[in-house]
Amino acid sequence: MNLKNIAYILAACTISLTQVGCSDLLNQRPQGELLAEDLPAGTHETEVFAMYSALRGYQLTSGNTPMCIHFFRSEDAEKGSTASDGAAIGKMFDDFEYSATNSVLSGYWTANYSLIHKANDLIFDIEQAGKTSQGDLVNKAEAKFFRAFAYFNLVRAFGEVPLIDFKIYNEGEANIAKATTTKIYELIDKDLEEAEQNLPRTWNSQYIGRLTWGAARSLHARTYMMRNDWSNMYAAANEVIQSGIYNLDTPFDQIFRETGENSSESVFELQCTSTESLPESNEIGSQFAQVQGVRGAGEWNLGWGWHTPTQLLANAFEPGDPRKDETLLYFIKTGEDPNSIPANKPYGEKPIANADVTAKYFNKKAYTNPELRKRYTKGGSWFNIRLIRYADVVLMAAEAANELNNTAAAKQYLEMVRSRARGANRNVLPEVTTSNQSELRQAIRHERRVELAMEFDRFYDLVRWGIAKSVLNAAGKNYQDKNALLPLPQVEIDRSNGVLVQNPNY
């Protein structure tokens, strides 16, 4: 594996949380708009790298916890696996039978607040010391991004939550009432504005995957998107596009292969790796591919078979859309005819799953290279996690432009994504030419669905568009308006001794 140097550094800093222990590794200097020689490493690199490691963790991005929160609640994905495996989770997140005592809620809550506390500690220490070196300002900006990221997770999932933007010295200081969503978004905006001011445009190859201005500005666009703030959303997304840092030159069938890691459209990608000595270590890798891997036996025991595409998603792709075969991993069950499915590109494999799996497909966006499985492990701990792609940014610009009645720009941005998807086959995915705002709105929403299928935000798209109830109930679910927000974890309410109040209707 190459271009994974940062993963080794993250592991070193996670395992040995001393500044001296990482000093040799960190004597590297990023480059970008800021000259490399003008941006020495800050004095808080160890704490910063611990945050990258935490973000890659099971409860935030790589395990079934974030998949329950972000993925299963849409009509396009479901728990998968077997009917009995995680049955309570299936009822909770596939069928909207919410329970405040579900352990996934407390795991997600705790992981996000843990990241917030790490960020608060670093921000406080830098501000108290009055440090103003460029390296320290970059470290602080990274912490601001992580805090904004975690609060964005929380405000979307739970709505009003406690706003803790200060260093905690004892547990009681964190026992405060919920803040309004307006106040939470004010902090998110402030944090991302500072991150945008101080993060470099790019880093040198030693730090591929580290936060940049583009990552902060793109996340900011996403937060505006959740609020339907079209003007600010358009400004943020358009700035990223006009920067010229990213492009859609990487063919869609390469983006989610290992050879496509850190591609030209990678805005923020969590770095994971394996080595011969650590073939399956969460210190330098993740369980992202394992959780979603083929649930089979022997050579096809690639994982748990969670987070699987539905037939509704399969049917959503336009005829001939090449993205369908790059999103759906076709498989047969034990004893079925191998000729009943096509071989999956690019490796020509026909996975064999256990007979009792409930899925029709597995997620090909978490499908690993068989040569690397032989070299390391079948679990795929080396597989990078794509958090923000440039195509998402372009579609955000398209949507915002359309809502601002700039249909010409909206069509231009939409065509950028469709053109890359169709590739050399001009007979599929015809250009959208309508200037009718309503028709264009539906076309852009469709494009988000298929381009970003099985990624992180389909459920939240449905919520912010105001169509979650109609779409999800048409898919056979029992979604109610209150289900846009999850109940607060009951364990946190109990621990607060009445300070925290449960969300309405729970």
MIVEXDO-641609 format. One record per residue (C-alpha): residue in three letters; y, x, z. Coordinates in Angstrom, 3 decimals. Each point is the difference from the previous one (the first is absolute). Last residue first. Layout:
<recs>
ALA/Y/X/Z
...
</recs>
This chain:
<recs>
TYR/9.860/-40.607/23.107
ASN/2.532/-2.441/-1.419
PRO/3.002/2.312/0.442
ASN/-0.586/3.722/0.616
GLN/-0.997/0.929/3.553
VAL/2.676/1.064/2.486
LEU/0.142/3.540/1.358
VAL/1.620/0.424/3.422
GLY/-2.572/-2.181/1.740
ASN/-1.876/2.665/1.892
SER/0.198/2.448/-2.933
ARG/-3.683/0.950/0.219
ASP/-1.077/-3.567/-0.637
ILE/2.178/-0.221/-3.103
GLU/-1.305/3.338/-1.232
VAL/-3.633/-1.053/0.523
GLN/0.696/-3.233/-1.838
PRO/0.871/1.920/-3.158
LEU/2.989/-1.753/-1.589
PRO/-1.054/-2.792/-2.314
LEU/0.180/0.858/-3.699
LEU/2.892/-1.178/-2.109
ALA/-0.264/-1.714/-3.377
ASN/-2.733/-2.046/1.680
LYS/2.611/-2.388/1.421
ASP/0.388/-1.555/-3.456
GLN/-3.657/-1.028/-0.025
TYR/-2.815/1.560/-2.021
ASN/-3.392/-1.669/-0.116
LYS/-1.593/1.912/-2.877
GLY/-1.643/-1.408/-3.096
ALA/1.919/1.983/-2.623
ALA/2.326/-2.960/-0.525
ASN/0.740/0.332/3.705
LEU/1.025/3.599/-0.549
VAL/2.292/-0.668/-2.944
SER/1.724/-3.101/1.399
LYS/0.493/1.404/3.498
ALA/1.065/3.488/-1.076
ILE/2.580/-1.229/-2.523
GLY/3.246/0.830/1.791
TRP/0.626/3.084/-2.112
ARG/0.305/2.061/3.218
VAL/-3.387/-1.208/1.213
LEU/-1.841/0.494/-3.279
ASP/1.375/3.526/-0.345
TYR/-1.039/0.712/3.589
PHE/-3.579/-0.917/-0.837
ARG/-0.003/2.238/-3.098
ASP/1.376/3.037/1.865
PHE/-2.384/2.903/0.524
GLU/-2.032/0.823/-3.089
MET/-2.960/-1.987/-1.312
ALA/2.008/-1.051/-3.060
LEU/3.286/1.836/-0.506
GLU/0.106/-0.247/-3.802
VAL/-1.769/-3.376/-0.060
ARG/2.048/-1.890/2.585
ARG/3.282/1.763/-0.633
GLU/-0.307/-0.885/-3.680
HIS/-0.636/-3.659/0.783
ARG/3.108/-0.105/2.151
ILE/1.987/1.587/-2.808
ALA/-1.276/-2.558/-2.521
GLN/0.719/-2.885/2.361
ARG/3.584/1.175/0.496
LEU/0.378/0.439/-3.755
GLU/-0.910/-3.624/-0.540
SER/2.510/-1.109/2.623
GLN/2.764/2.249/-1.334
ASN/-0.428/-1.049/-3.614
SER/0.674/3.130/-2.030
THR/-3.513/0.007/-1.465
THR/-1.182/3.136/-1.755
VAL/-2.998/1.140/2.040
GLU/-1.636/2.770/-2.021
PRO/-3.596/-0.691/-0.930
LEU/-2.696/1.142/2.416
VAL/-2.694/0.808/-2.555
ASN/-0.034/0.768/-3.727
ARG/2.150/3.132/0.313
ASN/-2.940/1.964/1.369
ALA/1.416/3.499/0.485
GLY/0.868/-0.555/3.644
ARG/0.017/-3.650/0.998
ALA/0.796/0.796/3.638
ARG/2.786/2.463/-0.776
SER/1.675/-2.573/-2.217
ARG/-0.412/-2.727/2.606
VAL/1.778/2.064/2.666
MET/2.940/1.030/-2.183
GLU/0.109/-3.509/-1.465
LEU/0.808/-1.474/3.402
TYR/2.864/2.444/0.428
GLN/1.547/-0.920/-3.338
LYS/-0.590/-3.712/0.542
ALA/1.828/0.112/3.344
ALA/2.854/2.005/-1.502
ALA/0.568/-2.646/-2.669
THR/-0.524/-2.811/2.507
ASN/2.959/1.030/2.113
ASN/0.270/-3.380/1.706
LEU/0.072/1.577/3.486
GLU/-3.478/-1.417/0.650
ASN/-1.121/1.694/-3.197
ALA/1.433/3.346/1.033
ALA/-1.688/-0.253/3.412
GLU/-3.397/-0.665/-1.558
ALA/0.274/2.767/-2.560
ALA/1.270/2.531/2.542
MET/-2.899/-0.829/2.306
LEU/-2.313/0.357/-2.985
VAL/1.327/3.493/-0.637
VAL/-0.458/0.927/3.676
ASP/-3.591/-1.277/-0.016
ALA/-0.702/2.015/-3.145
TYR/1.351/3.062/1.833
ARG/-2.791/-0.233/2.545
ILE/0.426/-0.221/3.763
LEU/-2.914/0.240/2.448
ARG/-2.693/1.739/-2.043
ILE/-2.682/1.172/2.426
ASN/-1.697/3.244/-1.066
PHE/-3.819/0.249/-0.113
TRP/-1.368/3.050/1.842
SER/-1.947/-2.106/2.534
GLY/-2.233/-1.234/-2.829
GLY/-2.856/-1.287/2.164
LYS/-2.769/1.339/-2.257
THR/0.591/3.488/1.332
TYR/1.217/3.389/-1.163
ARG/-1.303/1.574/-3.197
LYS/-2.269/-2.808/-1.110
ARG/2.677/-2.613/0.666
LEU/2.461/2.264/-1.788
GLU/-2.154/-0.076/-3.115
PRO/-0.312/-3.782/0.302
ASN/3.807/-0.447/-0.144
THR/1.112/-2.788/2.323
TYR/0.902/-3.664/-0.424
ALA/2.834/-1.250/2.248
LYS/2.076/-1.580/-2.765
LYS/-3.313/-1.316/-1.334
ASN/-0.099/-2.616/2.737
PHE/-3.459/-1.565/0.070
TYR/-1.040/-3.002/-2.049
LYS/-1.761/-3.361/0.462
ALA/-0.132/0.446/3.758
THR/-2.333/-1.742/2.457
VAL/-2.341/2.908/0.700
ASP/-3.526/-1.112/0.898
ALA/-1.885/1.690/-2.850
ASN/1.282/3.451/0.890
ALA/2.108/1.600/-2.700
ILE/-1.091/1.987/-3.063
PRO/2.775/1.869/-1.778
LYS/-0.082/0.264/-3.795
GLU/1.591/3.372/-0.785
GLY/1.396/1.184/-3.309
TYR/2.390/2.467/1.653
PRO/3.286/-1.035/-1.630
LYS/-0.523/-2.913/-0.148
ASN/-2.343/-2.511/1.595
ALA/-3.095/-0.853/-1.999
PRO/0.025/-3.614/-1.126
ILE/-1.925/-2.595/2.009
SER/-3.114/-2.103/-0.660
ASN/-1.849/2.961/-1.486
PRO/-0.859/1.247/3.499
ASP/-2.173/-3.140/0.507
GLU/0.012/-1.022/3.644
GLY/-2.488/1.215/2.626
THR/2.564/1.401/2.419
LYS/3.396/-1.409/-0.842
ILE/2.003/0.962/-3.051
PHE/3.403/1.623/-0.186
TYR/3.346/-0.148/-1.800
LEU/2.994/1.705/1.590
LEU/2.997/-2.195/-0.757
THR/3.462/1.586/-0.120
GLU/-0.333/2.464/-2.879
ASP/-2.021/-2.444/-2.104
LYS/2.707/-2.643/0.460
ARG/2.796/2.475/-0.687
PRO/-1.048/0.229/-3.646
ASP/1.436/-3.495/-0.644
GLY/-2.131/-1.272/-2.902
PRO/0.518/-3.673/0.746
GLU/2.621/-0.412/2.749
PHE/-1.109/0.772/3.540
ALA/0.066/-2.909/2.447
ASN/-3.693/-0.854/-0.402
ALA/-1.099/3.130/1.853
LEU/2.470/-0.832/2.757
LEU/-1.400/-3.493/0.410
GLN/-3.510/1.488/-0.084
THR/0.887/1.792/3.205
PRO/0.501/3.726/0.523
THR/-1.635/1.709/3.014
HIS/1.436/1.393/3.198
TRP/-3.115/1.148/1.905
GLY/-3.150/1.511/-1.547
TRP/-0.843/2.137/3.018
GLY/-0.441/3.340/-1.667
LEU/-1.540/2.095/-2.734
ASN/-3.659/-0.758/0.664
TRP/-0.679/0.017/-3.704
GLU/-1.988/3.273/-0.019
GLY/-2.324/-1.457/2.595
ALA/0.910/-3.595/0.799
GLY/2.878/-2.278/-0.924
ARG/3.371/-1.148/1.207
VAL/2.196/1.472/-2.718
GLY/3.130/1.561/1.504
GLN/2.950/-1.904/1.455
VAL/-0.199/1.299/3.595
GLN/-1.143/3.383/-1.324
ALA/2.874/0.373/-2.429
PHE/2.709/-0.444/2.656
GLN/-1.942/1.837/2.718
SER/2.434/2.909/0.119
GLY/0.315/3.748/-0.529
ILE/1.336/3.093/1.750
GLU/-0.564/-0.902/3.651
ASN/-2.091/-2.994/-1.028
SER/-2.771/2.428/-0.887
GLU/-2.772/-0.635/-2.494
PRO/-0.779/3.226/-1.857
LEU/1.493/2.303/2.657
SER/-1.731/3.355/-0.578
GLU/-0.447/-0.591/-3.726
THR/3.544/-1.331/-0.152
SER/1.453/-3.485/-0.314
THR/3.463/-1.324/-0.811
CYS/2.561/-2.708/0.592
GLN/3.703/-0.066/-0.890
LEU/1.884/-3.244/0.457
GLU/1.887/-0.931/-3.149
PHE/3.657/-0.953/-0.224
VAL/1.824/-0.188/-3.330
SER/-2.965/0.887/-2.211
GLU/0.931/-0.972/-3.549
SER/-0.256/3.472/-1.525
SER/-3.359/0.508/1.666
ASN/-0.672/1.090/3.565
GLU/-3.678/-0.877/-0.436
GLY/-1.015/-0.778/-3.545
THR/-2.916/2.438/-0.180
GLU/-1.434/-1.724/3.076
ARG/-0.099/-3.254/-1.932
PHE/2.372/-2.789/0.920
ILE/2.773/0.810/-2.451
GLN/-2.275/1.106/-2.838
ASP/-0.891/-3.335/-1.626
PHE/3.654/-1.036/0.150
PRO/1.047/2.865/-2.241
THR/2.537/2.335/1.671
ASP/3.225/-0.148/-1.989
LEU/1.513/-2.674/2.221
ASN/2.853/2.163/1.267
TYR/1.501/1.476/3.149
ILE/2.879/2.342/0.831
GLY/2.350/-1.410/-2.635
SER/2.512/-1.061/2.673
GLN/0.778/-3.130/-2.040
ILE/-3.231/-1.656/1.116
VAL/0.567/0.796/3.660
GLU/3.572/-1.231/-0.233
ASN/-1.200/-3.188/-1.713
ALA/-2.356/-0.799/2.880
ALA/2.738/0.396/2.615
ALA/2.713/-1.885/-1.906
TYR/-2.387/-2.786/-1.013
MET/-1.197/-0.562/3.559
ASN/3.556/0.094/1.294
SER/1.059/-2.710/-2.438
TRP/-3.198/-2.056/0.276
ASP/-0.167/-0.375/3.757
ASN/-3.168/-2.107/-0.091
ARG/-0.670/1.164/3.582
MET/-3.413/1.455/-0.857
MET/1.591/1.577/-3.071
TYR/2.663/1.661/2.138
THR/-2.788/1.655/1.980
ARG/-1.680/1.072/-3.243
ALA/3.231/1.510/-1.317
HIS/0.302/1.981/3.228
LEU/-3.546/1.250/-0.477
SER/1.063/1.197/-3.444
ARG/3.107/1.738/1.358
ALA/-2.027/1.745/2.698
ALA/-2.753/1.098/-2.380
GLY/2.534/1.169/-2.587
TRP/1.921/2.051/2.564
THR/-3.225/1.802/0.781
LEU/-2.846/-0.081/2.491
ARG/-2.770/2.590/-0.258
GLY/-2.839/-0.592/-2.424
ILE/0.207/3.402/-1.645
TYR/1.132/2.455/2.659
GLN/-1.309/3.368/-1.195
SER/0.740/-1.099/-3.560
ASN/3.758/0.160/0.567
TRP/1.812/-3.065/1.245
THR/2.018/-2.589/-1.913
ARG/3.166/-2.093/0.350
PRO/0.654/1.384/3.463
LEU/0.316/-2.310/3.037
ASN/3.400/-0.021/1.710
GLN/2.066/-2.895/-1.304
GLU/-2.901/-2.258/-0.920
ALA/-1.481/0.402/3.479
GLU/3.351/-0.941/1.526
GLU/0.161/-3.164/-2.098
LEU/-3.639/-0.691/0.841
ASP/0.663/0.058/3.733
LYS/3.093/-2.196/-0.228
ASP/-1.722/-2.583/-2.194
ILE/-3.070/-0.127/2.248
LEU/2.215/-0.328/3.080
GLU/1.899/-2.916/-1.544
TYR/-3.345/-1.472/-1.094
ILE/-1.103/-0.143/3.620
LYS/3.263/-1.581/1.088
THR/-0.288/-2.722/-2.638
THR/-3.649/-0.577/0.929
THR/1.196/-0.928/3.456
ALA/-1.054/2.186/2.909
LYS/-2.967/-0.768/2.223
ALA/0.270/0.540/3.737
ILE/-0.496/3.348/1.688
ASN/-2.920/1.764/1.644
ALA/0.465/3.450/-1.524
GLU/1.852/1.335/3.030
GLY/-2.931/-1.011/2.172
GLU/-2.286/2.530/-1.638
ASN/1.931/3.004/1.244
TYR/2.144/2.614/-1.718
ILE/0.606/-1.854/-3.255
LYS/2.405/1.494/-2.542
PHE/2.235/-2.515/-1.693
ASP/-0.145/-2.310/-3.013
ILE/-2.233/-2.673/1.499
LEU/0.581/-3.380/-1.617
PRO/-2.568/-2.406/1.418
VAL/-1.426/-2.289/-2.703
GLU/1.301/-2.972/-1.972
GLY/-1.950/-0.607/-3.218
PHE/-3.665/0.829/0.606
ALA/-1.413/1.499/-3.208
ARG/3.154/0.546/-2.021
VAL/1.984/1.182/3.010
LEU/-2.801/2.301/1.125
ASN/-0.668/1.795/-3.268
PHE/3.735/0.390/-0.616
TYR/0.294/1.396/3.513
ALA/-2.645/2.596/-0.792
PHE/1.612/1.083/-3.272
ALA/3.462/0.155/1.587
ARG/-1.313/2.238/2.786
PHE/-1.810/2.199/-2.527
PHE/3.118/0.314/-2.143
LYS/2.165/0.902/3.011
ALA/-2.531/2.652/1.012
GLU/0.192/1.506/-3.491
ALA/3.793/-0.017/0.235
LYS/-0.171/1.811/3.333
ASN/-2.181/2.709/-1.503
VAL/2.402/0.283/-2.949
LEU/2.942/0.313/2.398
ASP/-1.916/2.704/1.844
GLY/-0.500/1.986/-3.188
GLN/3.626/-0.391/-1.025
SER/1.175/1.364/3.331
THR/1.950/-2.522/2.074
LYS/-1.641/0.106/3.415
GLY/2.058/-1.630/2.737
ALA/-2.789/0.546/2.540
GLN/0.185/-3.627/1.089
GLU/-0.050/-1.185/-3.618
ILE/-3.037/2.086/-0.918
ASP/-1.915/-1.009/3.134
PHE/0.868/-3.687/-0.392
ILE/-1.096/-0.116/-3.649
LEU/-3.270/1.756/0.837
ASP/-0.854/-2.294/2.891
ASN/0.973/-3.129/-1.926
ALA/-2.217/0.988/-2.918
LYS/-3.036/0.489/2.223
HIS/0.779/-3.292/1.735
ILE/0.210/-1.803/-3.342
LEU/-3.348/1.436/-1.107
SER/-1.584/-1.254/3.229
TYR/1.700/-3.332/-0.566
ASN/-1.674/-0.312/-3.384
ALA/-3.415/0.972/1.334
THR/0.265/-2.328/3.010
TRP/0.908/-3.071/-2.055
TYR/-2.704/0.656/-2.621
GLY/-2.682/0.494/2.641
SER/1.206/-2.997/2.009
LEU/-0.207/-2.250/-3.034
VAL/-3.395/1.311/-1.109
SER/-1.411/-0.818/3.444
ASN/0.237/-3.752/-0.554
THR/1.273/-1.552/3.227
ALA/2.957/-1.750/-1.640
SER/-2.391/-1.944/-2.212
TYR/0.869/-1.039/-3.548
GLU/-2.367/-2.174/-2.007
PHE/1.749/0.980/-3.214
ASP/-3.142/-0.147/-2.198
ASP/-0.103/3.554/-1.367
PHE/1.811/1.566/2.965
MET/-1.449/-1.655/3.096
LYS/-3.203/-1.465/-1.385
GLY/-0.880/3.260/-1.735
ILE/0.845/1.997/3.102
ALA/-2.333/-2.179/2.049
ALA/-2.789/0.573/-2.528
GLY/0.404/3.773/0.224
ASP/-3.380/0.626/-1.584
SER/-1.871/-3.319/0.043
ALA/0.960/-1.127/-3.500
THR/-0.577/3.443/-1.474
SER/2.626/2.502/-1.251
GLY/2.928/-1.864/-1.567
LYS/3.136/-0.558/2.032
GLU/1.864/-1.736/-2.770
ALA/2.496/0.860/-2.700
ASP/1.969/-1.845/-2.684
GLU/0.879/-3.164/1.930
SER/2.015/2.016/2.510
ARG/-0.694/0.334/3.730
PHE/-2.638/2.687/-0.440
PHE/2.427/2.701/-1.100
HIS/2.914/0.782/2.317
ILE/-1.072/-0.913/3.538
CYS/-3.778/0.201/-0.402
MET/0.268/3.096/-2.193
PRO/2.320/1.596/2.554
THR/-2.757/-0.377/2.639
ASN/-2.919/0.762/-2.347
GLY/0.915/3.658/-0.041
SER/2.209/2.368/-1.989
THR/3.621/-1.093/0.357
LEU/1.134/-0.660/3.565
GLN/-2.999/-0.561/2.313
TYR/-2.276/2.611/-1.558
GLY/2.539/2.792/-0.102
ARG/1.928/1.432/-2.938
LEU/3.227/-0.996/1.716
ALA/-1.107/1.915/3.101
SER/-0.552/3.187/-2.008
TYR/3.419/-0.292/-1.591
MET/1.438/-0.544/3.476
ALA/-1.761/3.098/1.358
PHE/1.614/1.896/-2.867
VAL/3.424/-0.957/1.328
GLU/-0.808/1.085/3.558
THR/-1.139/3.419/-1.207
GLU/2.952/0.384/-2.377
HIS/2.534/-0.379/2.795
THR/1.883/3.300/-0.334
GLY/0.958/-0.624/-3.595
ALA/-1.405/1.992/-2.899
PRO/2.624/1.803/-2.037
LEU/2.088/-1.936/-2.521
ASP/2.615/2.214/-1.646
GLU/-2.516/2.336/-1.615
ALA/-1.716/-2.967/-1.613
LEU/3.209/-1.278/-1.524
LEU/0.758/-3.615/0.895
GLU/-0.414/-2.185/-3.055
GLY/-3.626/0.967/0.149
GLN/-1.735/2.752/1.895
PRO/-1.942/0.198/3.185
ARG/-0.369/3.188/2.028
GLN/-3.177/1.383/1.516
ASN/-0.363/1.715/3.362
LEU/-1.929/-3.004/1.223
LEU/-3.433/1.543/-0.025
ASP/1.168/2.984/2.004
SER/1.767/-2.168/2.554
CYS/-2.831/-2.441/0.521
GLY/-1.544/1.337/3.195
VAL/3.389/1.145/1.300
GLN/1.383/-3.510/-0.064
THR/-2.901/-1.281/2.009
LEU/-1.959/-3.143/-0.709
SER/-3.183/1.697/-1.138
ILE/-2.394/-2.575/-1.461
THR/2.694/-2.170/-1.510
CYS/2.037/2.940/-1.233
ALA/-2.990/1.670/-1.607
ALA/-1.132/-3.274/-1.516
LEU/3.416/-0.703/-1.431
ILE/0.101/3.529/-1.417
TYR/-3.366/-0.463/-1.654
ALA/1.130/-3.320/-1.433
ILE/3.221/1.595/-1.265
ASN/-1.969/2.395/-2.141
LYS/-1.613/-2.786/-2.001
LEU/1.235/0.954/-3.472
ASN/-3.522/1.056/-0.929
MET/-3.514/-1.229/0.642
</recs>
